Amino acid sequence: MSITDHEPKLVWKYFNEIRQIPRCSGNEELARRYSLEFAEKHGFEAEADKVQELFLAGKKAEAVQAVPDQLADEISLVGPVARIRERLQAWRETPVTSLLVSARSTAELRTLAELVLG
C-alpha cells in the first residue's frame, strides 16, 4: 500500500510530495525534531509519539494511518472552494507568509489565486 492510498487521499498526495523535497542541510534529525515539536505544539503529543514509534519499527503504513486527520487538516487547505475560503481566513490570522499550491487544472489554479489574492 502506498502513502497516497490512505484517506483523505488528497492530503496524503500532497504530504507525499512535500516529504520528497530534499532537505538541503541533509539534517534528517532536525527535520524529525521539527515535525515532532510542531505536532506537540498543536496538541498531538501522544499521536506524534505513536507515529514515531511505528515509523521507527518499520511500520510505515501504520504510521501514516496514525497521523490524525485533524492535524493534516490544520496544515492543509483541502476541499471545496467554500471550505478553502473559510480556512484561508483562519490562515490569514497566523504568521504564515507563503503557501505551496498544487492544482489539477488552470481553472483550479485561477480559483486558488483569486481566493488568496482577494
DSSP file (Angstrom, degrees, kcal/mol; ACC not computed):
  #  RESIDUE AA STRUCTURE BP1 BP2  ACC     N-H-->O    O-->H-N    N-H-->O    O-->H-N    TCO  KAPPA ALPHA  PHI   PSI    X-CA   Y-CA   Z-CA
    1    1 A M              0   0    0      0, 0.0     2,-0.2     0, 0.0    60,-0.0   0.000 360.0 360.0 360.0 133.0    0.0    0.0    0.0
    2    2 A S    >   -     0   0    0      1,-0.1     3,-1.9    59,-0.0     4,-0.3  -0.530 360.0-114.9 -88.0 156.2    1.3    3.4   -1.0
    3    3 A I  G >  S+     0   0    0      1,-0.3     3,-1.2    -2,-0.2    -1,-0.1   0.830 116.9  60.3 -58.4 -31.6    1.1    6.5    1.2
    4    4 A T  G 3  S+     0   0    0      1,-0.2    -1,-0.3     9,-0.1     9,-0.2   0.490  89.9  71.1 -78.6  -1.4   -1.2    8.1   -1.4
    5    5 A D  G <  S+     0   0    0     -3,-1.9    -1,-0.2     7,-0.1    -2,-0.2   0.561  81.5  94.7 -86.6  -9.1   -3.7    5.2   -0.9
    6    6 A H  S <  S-     0   0    0     -3,-1.2     6,-0.3    -4,-0.3     7,-0.1  -0.371  81.7 -71.8 -82.9 161.3   -4.7    6.5    2.6
    7    7 A E  S    S+     0   0    0      1,-0.2    -1,-0.1    -2,-0.1    -2,-0.1  -0.753 116.6  38.2 -99.3 147.4   -7.6    8.8    3.3
    8    8 A P  S >> S-     0   0    0      0, 0.0     4,-1.9     0, 0.0     3,-0.5   0.478  81.1-166.0 -72.1 127.3   -8.1   11.6    2.8
    9    9 A K  H 3> S+     0   0    0      1,-0.3     4,-2.3     2,-0.2     5,-0.2   0.833  81.7  53.3 -53.7 -42.9   -6.3   10.9   -0.5
   10   10 A L  H 3> S+     0   0    0      1,-0.2     4,-2.1     2,-0.2    -1,-0.3   0.902 108.6  49.8 -64.4 -40.5   -5.6   14.5   -1.5
   11   11 A V  H <> S+     0   0    0     -3,-0.5     4,-2.6     1,-0.2    -1,-0.2   0.936 113.5  45.7 -61.8 -46.0   -4.0   15.3    1.9
   12   12 A W  H  X S+     0   0    0     -4,-1.9     4,-2.3    -6,-0.3    -1,-0.2   0.804 108.1  57.6 -71.5 -28.1   -1.7   12.3    1.6
   13   13 A K  H  X S+     0   0    0     -4,-2.3     4,-1.9    -5,-0.2    -1,-0.2   0.953 112.4  40.6 -62.0 -48.6   -0.9   13.0   -2.0
   14   14 A Y  H  X S+     0   0    0     -4,-2.1     4,-2.7     2,-0.2    -2,-0.2   0.897 113.3  53.8 -68.3 -39.7    0.4   16.5   -1.0
   15   15 A F  H  X S+     0   0    0     -4,-2.6     4,-2.7     1,-0.2    -1,-0.2   0.920 108.4  50.9 -59.0 -42.7    2.1   15.1    2.1
   16   16 A N  H  X S+     0   0    0     -4,-2.3     4,-0.8     1,-0.2    -1,-0.2   0.903 111.0  48.1 -62.3 -42.0    3.9   12.6   -0.1
   17   17 A E  H >< S+     0   0    0     -4,-1.9     3,-0.6     1,-0.2     4,-0.3   0.924 113.4  47.3 -64.1 -43.6    5.1   15.3   -2.5
   18   18 A I  H >< S+     0   0    0     -4,-2.7     3,-1.7     1,-0.2    -2,-0.2   0.902 107.2  55.7 -66.1 -41.0    6.3   17.5    0.4
   19   19 A R  H 3< S+     0   0    0     -4,-2.7    -1,-0.2     1,-0.3    -2,-0.2   0.690 101.6  59.4 -69.1 -14.9    8.2   14.7    2.1
   20   20 A Q  T << S+     0   0    0     -4,-0.8    -1,-0.3    -3,-0.6    -2,-0.2   0.497  76.0 110.7 -90.2  -3.0   10.1   14.0   -1.0
   21   21 A I  S <  S-     0   0    0     -3,-1.7     2,-0.0    -4,-0.3    -3,-0.0  -0.589  77.8-116.7 -70.2 123.2   11.6   17.5   -1.1
   22   22 A P        -     0   0    0      0, 0.0     2,-0.8     0, 0.0    -1,-0.1  -0.345  16.8-131.4 -63.2 139.2   15.3   17.2   -0.3
   23   23 A R    >   -     0   0    0      1,-0.2     3,-2.1    -2,-0.0     5,-0.1  -0.839  13.9-150.3 -91.5 112.2   16.4   18.9    2.8
   24   24 A C  T 3  S+     0   0    0     -2,-0.8    -1,-0.2     1,-0.3     0, 0.0   0.789  93.4  57.2 -56.2 -32.5   19.5   20.8    1.7
   25   25 A S  T 3  S-     0   0    0      2,-0.1    -1,-0.3     1,-0.1     3,-0.1   0.746  96.7-139.5 -71.5 -20.7   21.1   20.6    5.1
   26   26 A G    <   +     0   0    0     -3,-2.1     2,-1.4     1,-0.2     3,-0.2   0.571  58.0 137.9  71.5   7.5   20.9   16.8    5.0
   27   27 A N     >  +     0   0    0      1,-0.2     4,-1.6     2,-0.1    -1,-0.2  -0.661  22.6 168.8 -91.9  86.0   20.0   17.0    8.7
   28   28 A E  H  > S+     0   0    0     -2,-1.4     4,-2.8     1,-0.2    -1,-0.2   0.835  75.9  60.7 -65.8 -32.4   17.1   14.5    9.0
   29   29 A E  H  > S+     0   0    0      1,-0.2     4,-2.8     2,-0.2    -1,-0.2   0.911 103.6  49.8 -61.9 -41.7   17.3   14.8   12.8
   30   30 A L  H  > S+     0   0    0      2,-0.2     4,-2.5     1,-0.2    -1,-0.2   0.918 112.5  46.9 -63.1 -43.6   16.5   18.5   12.6
   31   31 A A  H  X S+     0   0    0     -4,-1.6     4,-2.3     2,-0.2    -2,-0.2   0.902 113.4  49.3 -64.8 -41.0   13.5   17.7   10.3
   32   32 A R  H  X S+     0   0    0     -4,-2.8     4,-2.3     2,-0.2    -2,-0.2   0.934 112.4  47.3 -63.0 -46.9   12.3   14.9   12.6
   33   33 A R  H  X S+     0   0    0     -4,-2.8     4,-2.8     1,-0.2     5,-0.2   0.904 111.0  51.7 -62.7 -42.6   12.6   17.1   15.7
   34   34 A Y  H  X S+     0   0    0     -4,-2.5     4,-2.6    -5,-0.2    -1,-0.2   0.929 109.9  49.6 -60.0 -45.4   10.8   20.0   14.0
   35   35 A S  H  X S+     0   0    0     -4,-2.3     4,-2.3     1,-0.2    -2,-0.2   0.914 112.9  46.5 -61.8 -43.4    7.9   17.7   13.0
   36   36 A L  H  X S+     0   0    0     -4,-2.3     4,-2.7     2,-0.2    -1,-0.2   0.931 113.4  47.9 -64.6 -45.3    7.6   16.3   16.5
   37   37 A E  H  X S+     0   0    0     -4,-2.8     4,-2.7     2,-0.2    -2,-0.2   0.882 110.8  52.2 -63.6 -37.9    7.7   19.7   18.1
   38   38 A F  H  X S+     0   0    0     -4,-2.6     4,-1.3    -5,-0.2    -1,-0.2   0.945 111.7  45.7 -62.1 -48.1    5.1   21.0   15.6
   39   39 A A  H  <>S+     0   0    0     -4,-2.3     5,-2.8     1,-0.2     3,-0.3   0.915 114.6  47.9 -62.6 -43.3    2.7   18.1   16.4
   40   40 A E  H ><5S+     0   0    0     -4,-2.7     3,-1.9     4,-0.2     5,-0.4   0.912 107.6  55.5 -63.4 -42.4    3.2   18.6   20.2
   41   41 A K  H 3<5S+     0   0    0     -4,-2.7    -1,-0.2     1,-0.3    -2,-0.2   0.793 108.1  50.2 -60.9 -28.7    2.7   22.3   19.9
   42   42 A H  T 3<5S-     0   0    0     -4,-1.3    -1,-0.3    -3,-0.3    -2,-0.2   0.173 127.6 -95.9 -99.3  17.3   -0.7   21.7   18.3
   43   43 A G  T < 5S+     0   0    0     -3,-1.9    -3,-0.2    -5,-0.1     3,-0.2   0.711  95.3 111.5  84.1  21.4   -1.8   19.2   20.9
   44   44 A F     >< +     0   0    0     -5,-2.8     4,-2.8    -6,-0.2    -4,-0.2  -0.127  28.5 128.4-117.9  36.4   -0.9   16.0   19.2
   45   45 A E  H  > S+     0   0    0     -5,-0.4     4,-2.3     1,-0.2     5,-0.2   0.934  76.4  44.0 -60.2 -50.1    2.0   14.8   21.5
   46   46 A A  H  > S+     0   0    0      1,-0.2     4,-2.1     2,-0.2    -1,-0.2   0.910 115.7  48.6 -63.0 -42.0    0.7   11.3   22.1
   47   47 A E  H  > S+     0   0    0      2,-0.2     4,-2.7     1,-0.2    -1,-0.2   0.895 110.1  51.6 -65.5 -40.1   -0.2   10.8   18.4
   48   48 A A  H  X S+     0   0    0     -4,-2.8     4,-2.6     2,-0.2    -2,-0.2   0.905 109.4  50.3 -63.3 -41.3    3.3   12.1   17.4
   49   49 A D  H  X S+     0   0    0     -4,-2.3     4,-2.6    -5,-0.2    -1,-0.2   0.914 111.7  48.2 -61.6 -42.5    4.9    9.6   19.8
   50   50 A K  H  X S+     0   0    0     -4,-2.1     4,-2.5     2,-0.2     5,-0.2   0.918 111.3  49.6 -65.3 -43.8    2.8    6.8   18.3
   51   51 A V  H  X S+     0   0    0     -4,-2.7     4,-2.7     1,-0.2    -2,-0.2   0.931 113.4  46.6 -60.4 -45.8    3.6    7.8   14.7
   52   52 A Q  H  X S+     0   0    0     -4,-2.6     4,-2.9     2,-0.2     5,-0.2   0.917 111.0  51.9 -63.8 -42.9    7.3    7.9   15.5
   53   53 A E  H  X S+     0   0    0     -4,-2.6     4,-1.2     1,-0.2    -2,-0.2   0.928 113.6  43.8 -58.9 -46.9    7.2    4.6   17.3
   54   54 A L  H  <>S+     0   0    0     -4,-2.5     5,-2.6     2,-0.2    -2,-0.2   0.918 114.1  50.1 -64.9 -44.4    5.5    2.9   14.4
   55   55 A F  H ><5S+     0   0    0     -4,-2.7     3,-1.8     1,-0.2    -2,-0.2   0.931 110.7  48.3 -61.7 -46.8    7.8    4.5   11.8
   56   56 A L  H 3<5S+     0   0    0     -4,-2.9    -1,-0.2     1,-0.3    -2,-0.2   0.760 106.4  58.7 -67.2 -23.7   11.0    3.5   13.7
   57   57 A A  T 3<5S-     0   0    0     -4,-1.2    -1,-0.3    -5,-0.2    -2,-0.2   0.409 122.1-108.4 -82.9   2.8    9.6    0.0   14.0
   58   58 A G  T < 5S+     0   0    0     -3,-1.8     2,-1.1     1,-0.1     3,-0.2   0.575  83.8 127.1  83.3   9.3    9.4   -0.1   10.2
   59   59 A K     >< +     0   0    0     -5,-2.6     4,-2.3     1,-0.2     5,-0.2  -0.527  23.4 157.3 -98.0  65.7    5.6    0.0   10.2
   60   60 A K  H  >  +     0   0    0     -2,-1.1     4,-2.4     1,-0.2    -1,-0.2   0.878  68.7  51.3 -63.3 -41.9    5.4    3.0    7.8
   61   61 A A  H  > S+     0   0    0     -3,-0.2     4,-2.0     1,-0.2    -1,-0.2   0.907 112.4  47.4 -63.0 -40.5    1.9    2.3    6.5
   62   62 A E  H  > S+     0   0    0      2,-0.2     4,-1.5     1,-0.2    -1,-0.2   0.875 109.4  54.4 -67.2 -36.4    0.6    2.1   10.1
   63   63 A A  H  X S+     0   0    0     -4,-2.3     4,-0.6     2,-0.2    -2,-0.2   0.919 107.7  49.7 -61.9 -43.2    2.5    5.3   11.0
   64   64 A V  H >< S+     0   0    0     -4,-2.4     3,-1.3     1,-0.2    -1,-0.2   0.922 109.8  50.8 -61.9 -43.7    0.8    7.1    8.1
   65   65 A Q  H 3< S+     0   0    0     -4,-2.0    -1,-0.2     1,-0.2    -2,-0.2   0.790 104.1  60.1 -63.7 -27.0   -2.6    5.8    9.3
   66   66 A A  H 3< S+     0   0    0     -4,-1.5    -1,-0.2    -3,-0.2    -2,-0.2   0.594  76.6 104.5 -80.7 -10.8   -1.8    7.1   12.8
   67   67 A V  S << S-     0   0    0     -3,-1.3   -19,-0.0    -4,-0.6     2,-0.0  -0.602  81.7-117.9 -70.6 120.9   -1.4   10.7   11.7
   68   68 A P     >  -     0   0    0      0, 0.0     4,-2.0     0, 0.0     3,-0.4  -0.333   6.5-135.2 -64.5 138.0   -4.7   12.4   12.9
   69   69 A D  H  > S+     0   0    0      1,-0.2     4,-2.6     2,-0.2     5,-0.2   0.864 106.7  60.1 -56.8 -36.5   -6.9   13.8   10.2
   70   70 A Q  H  > S+     0   0    0      2,-0.2     4,-1.7     1,-0.2    -1,-0.2   0.885 104.5  48.2 -62.5 -38.6   -7.3   16.9   12.4
   71   71 A L  H  > S+     0   0    0     -3,-0.4     4,-1.1     2,-0.2    -1,-0.2   0.936 112.0  48.7 -66.4 -45.5   -3.5   17.5   12.3
   72   72 A A  H >< S+     0   0    0     -4,-2.0     3,-0.5     1,-0.2     4,-0.4   0.892 110.6  52.5 -59.2 -38.8   -3.5   17.1    8.5
   73   73 A D  H >< S+     0   0    0     -4,-2.6     3,-0.7     1,-0.2    -1,-0.2   0.849 104.1  56.4 -66.4 -34.2   -6.4   19.5    8.3
   74   74 A E  H 3< S+     0   0    0     -4,-1.7    -1,-0.2     1,-0.2    -2,-0.2   0.745 114.0  38.7 -70.4 -22.5   -4.6   22.1   10.3
   75   75 A I  T << S+     0   0    0     -4,-1.1     2,-0.3    -3,-0.5    -1,-0.2   0.316 113.4  61.3-110.1   8.4   -1.6   22.2    7.9
   76   76 A S    <   -     0   0    0     -3,-0.7     2,-0.6    -4,-0.4   -65,-0.1  -0.958  61.5-146.7-135.8 150.9   -3.6   21.9    4.6
   77   77 A L        +     0   0    0     -2,-0.3     2,-0.4   -66,-0.0     7,-0.1  -0.888  45.9 149.7-113.6  96.2   -6.2   23.7    2.7
   78   78 A V        +     0   0    0     -2,-0.6    -2,-0.1    -5,-0.1     9,-0.1  -0.974  26.4  42.3-133.0 140.8   -8.1   20.9    1.0
   79   79 A G  S    S-     0   0    0     -2,-0.4     5,-0.0     4,-0.1    -2,-0.0  -0.821  88.5  -6.6 129.3-164.7  -11.7   20.6   -0.1
   80   80 A P  S  > S-     0   0    0      0, 0.0     4,-2.4     0, 0.0     3,-0.4  -0.205  70.5-105.9 -64.8 158.8  -14.5   22.5   -1.8
   81   81 A V  H  > S+     0   0    0      1,-0.2     4,-2.8     2,-0.2     5,-0.2   0.884 119.3  54.3 -54.3 -44.8  -13.9   26.2   -2.6
   82   82 A A  H  > S+     0   0    0      1,-0.2     4,-2.1     2,-0.2    -1,-0.2   0.890 110.4  46.5 -60.5 -39.7  -16.2   27.4    0.2
   83   83 A R  H  > S+     0   0    0     -3,-0.4     4,-2.9     2,-0.2     5,-0.2   0.908 112.1  49.6 -69.7 -41.9  -14.2   25.4    2.8
   84   84 A I  H  X S+     0   0    0     -4,-2.4     4,-2.7     2,-0.2    -2,-0.2   0.914 110.4  51.7 -62.6 -41.8  -10.9   26.6    1.5
   85   85 A R  H  X S+     0   0    0     -4,-2.8     4,-1.4    -5,-0.2    -2,-0.2   0.932 112.5  45.8 -58.9 -46.4  -12.2   30.2    1.6
   86   86 A E  H  X S+     0   0    0     -4,-2.1     4,-1.1     1,-0.2     3,-0.2   0.933 116.2  43.9 -63.1 -48.0  -13.2   29.7    5.2
   87   87 A R  H  X S+     0   0    0     -4,-2.9     4,-1.9     1,-0.2    -1,-0.2   0.825 106.8  61.7 -69.0 -31.5  -10.0   28.0    6.3
   88   88 A L  H  X S+     0   0    0     -4,-2.7     4,-1.9    -5,-0.2    -1,-0.2   0.872  98.9  56.4 -62.8 -36.7   -7.9   30.6    4.3
   89   89 A Q  H  X S+     0   0    0     -4,-1.4     4,-0.6    -3,-0.2    -1,-0.2   0.910 106.4  49.6 -62.1 -40.8   -9.3   33.3    6.6
   90   90 A A  H >< S+     0   0    0     -4,-1.1     3,-1.0     1,-0.2    -1,-0.2   0.894 109.0  52.7 -64.0 -39.0   -8.0   31.4    9.6
   91   91 A W  H >< S+     0   0    0     -4,-1.9     3,-2.0     1,-0.2     5,-0.4   0.848  99.6  63.0 -65.0 -33.5   -4.6   31.1    8.0
   92   92 A R  H 3< S+     0   0    0     -4,-1.9    -1,-0.2     1,-0.3    -2,-0.2   0.737  97.2  58.7 -63.9 -20.7   -4.5   34.9    7.4
   93   93 A E  T << S+     0   0    0     -3,-1.0    -1,-0.3    -4,-0.6    -2,-0.2   0.291  99.2  74.9 -91.2   9.7   -4.6   35.3   11.2
   94   94 A T  S <  S-     0   0    0     -3,-2.0    -3,-0.0     2,-0.1     0, 0.0  -0.616  96.5-102.5-112.7 174.0   -1.4   33.3   11.6
   95   95 A P  S    S+     0   0    0      0, 0.0     2,-0.1     0, 0.0    -3,-0.1   0.412  75.3 131.2 -77.6   5.2    2.3   34.1   10.9
   96   96 A V        +     0   0    0     -5,-0.4    -2,-0.1     1,-0.2     3,-0.1  -0.369  29.1 175.5 -60.8 130.7    2.2   32.1    7.6
   97   97 A T        +     0   0    0      1,-0.2     2,-0.3    -2,-0.1    -1,-0.2   0.478  59.6  31.3-117.1  -6.6    3.6   34.1    4.8
   98   98 A S        -     0   0    0      2,-0.0     2,-0.4     0, 0.0    -1,-0.2  -0.994  59.8-152.5-150.5 156.1    3.6   31.7    1.9
   99   99 A L        -     0   0    0     -2,-0.3     2,-0.6    -3,-0.1     0, 0.0  -0.972  15.9-135.6-127.8 142.2    1.6   28.7    0.6
  100  100 A L        -     0   0    0     -2,-0.4     2,-0.4     2,-0.0    -2,-0.0  -0.886  32.8-162.8 -92.2 125.8    2.6   25.7   -1.5
  101  101 A V        +     0   0    0     -2,-0.6     2,-0.4     2,-0.0     8,-0.0  -0.903  17.7 178.7-118.4 138.3   -0.1   25.3   -4.1
  102  102 A S        +     0   0    0     -2,-0.4     2,-0.3     6,-0.0   -88,-0.0  -0.998   8.2 176.5-135.3 132.8   -1.0   22.4   -6.3
  103  103 A A        -     0   0    0     -2,-0.4     3,-0.1     1,-0.1    -2,-0.0  -0.963  31.0-142.7-135.7 152.4   -3.9   22.4   -8.7
  104  104 A R  S    S+     0   0    0     -2,-0.3     2,-0.3     1,-0.1    -1,-0.1   0.572  84.9  17.3 -89.6 -10.1   -5.1   19.9  -11.3
  105  105 A S  S  > S-     0   0    0      1,-0.1     4,-2.2     0, 0.0     5,-0.2  -0.970  77.8-106.9-153.9 166.1   -6.1   22.5  -13.9
  106  106 A T  H  > S+     0   0    0     -2,-0.3     4,-2.6     1,-0.2     5,-0.2   0.877 119.6  55.8 -62.9 -38.0   -5.7   26.1  -14.9
  107  107 A A  H  > S+     0   0    0      2,-0.2     4,-2.4     1,-0.2    -1,-0.2   0.916 107.6  47.6 -63.0 -43.2   -9.2   26.8  -13.7
  108  108 A E  H  > S+     0   0    0      2,-0.2     4,-2.6     1,-0.2    -1,-0.2   0.923 112.2  49.9 -63.0 -43.4   -8.4   25.4  -10.2
  109  109 A L  H  X S+     0   0    0     -4,-2.2     4,-2.5     1,-0.2    -2,-0.2   0.901 110.6  50.0 -62.1 -41.3   -5.2   27.5  -10.1
  110  110 A R  H  X S+     0   0    0     -4,-2.6     4,-2.4     2,-0.2    -1,-0.2   0.921 110.5  49.9 -62.8 -44.6   -7.1   30.6  -11.1
  111  111 A T  H  X S+     0   0    0     -4,-2.4     4,-2.2     2,-0.2    -2,-0.2   0.923 111.5  48.5 -60.7 -45.0   -9.7   30.0   -8.4
  112  112 A L  H  X S+     0   0    0     -4,-2.6     4,-2.7     1,-0.2     5,-0.2   0.913 110.6  51.1 -62.2 -42.5   -6.9   29.5   -5.8
  113  113 A A  H  X S+     0   0    0     -4,-2.5     4,-3.0     1,-0.2     5,-0.3   0.910 110.3  49.4 -61.0 -42.4   -5.2   32.7   -6.9
  114  114 A E  H  X S+     0   0    0     -4,-2.4     4,-1.2     1,-0.2    -1,-0.2   0.889 112.6  47.7 -65.1 -39.2   -8.5   34.6   -6.6
  115  115 A L  H  < S+     0   0    0     -4,-2.2    -2,-0.2    -5,-0.2    -1,-0.2   0.928 118.2  40.1 -66.3 -44.9   -9.1   33.2   -3.1
  116  116 A V  H  < S+     0   0    0     -4,-2.7    -2,-0.2     1,-0.2    -3,-0.2   0.911 122.2  39.0 -72.9 -43.4   -5.6   34.0   -1.9
  117  117 A L  H  <        0   0    0     -4,-3.0    -1,-0.2    -5,-0.2    -2,-0.2   0.616 360.0 360.0 -86.6 -12.1   -5.1   37.4   -3.6
  118  118 A G     <        0   0    0     -4,-1.2    -3,-0.1    -5,-0.3    -4,-0.1   0.487 360.0 360.0  83.0 360.0   -8.7   38.6   -3.0
